[in-house]
């Protein structure tokens, strides 16, 4: 998931107050911010507006998986100020002392976040993170290409879909999905179950056209693939361009995830990071995220504003299961969890299957 000069100090304060939704804030001394986030996830317009309003230049670098983010931080990558890890990865990064605690007094716009998405299990009290977006990872089907009903992950193994399946390039999502097809816990650490999952995934490879976590909708919209696994936001964008593309909560269950804004340990521009996080949580800025990357938005104030400013988009958001899943749909979801030392076994299986061994 790329300067502006202030003439007087009082202008800086005025802009910061406007950007932060009220409340006096200390002056920000940093003039740049290093953002490391998912590709196709942060609106460029929001970054440009942030720079124009604060004078802080944003350097935006991207990753394709939580594991890529973790590896970069573990390798001692320095210089990042804001990252966007998912729920289970926050648990891991906290254990490894790779996150800074947040000064929530500098993030008053956290009040805009729906109470349902605060104080969650992976970060009690929001000590280290604030919500950015949330969503699911489920089945996507082009019904103009696939005539029969698709209701479960197991349908992906049908020989009629040879070379027509797209999967996320994400070990936890894909291997977790295979475990679910076998009737096992998607976070299993049992070696026998994982070896069975390896064999099952190997059987699917003849149907897999590509693994893509960055832009899986592209192959769908181009007609190169007919069905597969995708993020809810990718399905929402694809559906807006082709209504035949539908998002389905599979019978075996799928992932529910929560992505969050956080500050990595040793961030060089913590003042700018806190200012940016608070800026993102402002309702008008959060709307930009939903308009360009329509995952599910935990910002209650933003959705209320969207309802007023763009009723058609609000209706599309509320009526599509990818962005606004029903309670029944949510019953079929489960989060990815930290699997500890079993991570090495998962990684080995993933490498061997993708490498054709």
Secondary structure, DSSP 8 states (H G I E B T S, - for coil): ------SSHHHHHHHHHHHTTSS--------EEEEEEESS-S-HHHHHHHHHHH--EEEEEEESSHHHHHHHHHTT-----EE--BHHHHHHHHHTT-B----GGG-GGGGGB-GGGSS-GGGGGGSSEEEEEEEEEEEEEETTT--S---SGGGGG-GGGTT-EEE-S-HHHHHHHHHHHTTS-TT---HHHHHHHHHHHHHHGGGEEEE-SS-HHHHHHTTS--EEEEEHHHHHHHHHH-TTEEEE--TT-EEEEEEEEE-BTT-TTHHHHHHHHHHHTSHHHHHHHHHHS-SB--BHHHHHHHHHH-HHHHHHHHHSTTTS--HHHHTTEE-----GGGHHHHHHHHHHHHTT-
